[in-house]
């Protein structure tokens, strides 16, 4: 039975790779092959064994995730974060980043993000297969907030979280382009929440998500030293500066302050209404609206 489970998992990984290869980020050029990257199975600690003392923390966070589903806005965010794609990153991080990212208008930023996203799968897939950890919804035999994906991922290992790698690595990159402290706070907060969305969705244990952030950090450290990336980052920063200088001149324009404007976001990256109070992201800068 165990051999059949392992075989099914291996076949599922092959199918997953083929499906993901069709994503827009896969039109980018990964910086490394798997062979050129460290094996995260040799770096990460083993996930907590089921029924161990360490596993109690994961169980507690699973209950926290179910409680967060009662928050309509946070549950909706977790559903959006469940779509593993570069398009999701652009949509969810764009307002905090302070600039709309498109292939036509921001080609340098689009290209470097595409290449970074294309590099993410290679850092976690082998570790997932090695640890082959059961997902929480399968362990409890319960539903998730994305039921249409349950069968596809049921036999796929959950440790580390691949979605978390994508979200955290993308946040690190965007904070490397818009280097203002305000943008870094907002982007890394959103990157953190991207991982927590996997706990809320029911697809990952908290320790899966924590390991995903570690894998993303290892990957980004490798990428930052890549010669091609260094040149891309310089061009992306220059492009961001050029584009946002024009935006900054019209920051206080009434047009940008209308209700529903995409230029005003909550700290979690969701669009905000003009009348909302509190800490908001306006044109990439954190502002307290009273």
Secondary structure as UniProt FT lines:
FT   HELIX           2..20
FT   TURN            21..22
FT   HELIX           24..27
FT   HELIX           34..36
FT   HELIX           40..42
FT   TURN            50..51
FT   TURN            53..54
FT   HELIX           55..68
FT   TURN            69..70
FT   HELIX           72..81
FT   HELIX           86..97
FT   TURN            103..105
FT   HELIX           107..119
FT   HELIX           121..131
FT   HELIX           136..140
FT   HELIX           147..149
FT   HELIX           150..153
FT   TURN            154..155
FT   HELIX           162..177
FT   HELIX           181..201
FT   HELIX           206..224
FT   HELIX           227..248
FT   TURN            249..252
FT   HELIX           254..257
FT   TURN            259..260
FT   TURN            262..263
FT   STRAND          264..266
FT   TURN            267..268
FT   TURN            274..275
FT   STRAND          278..282
FT   TURN            283..284
FT   STRAND          285..289
//
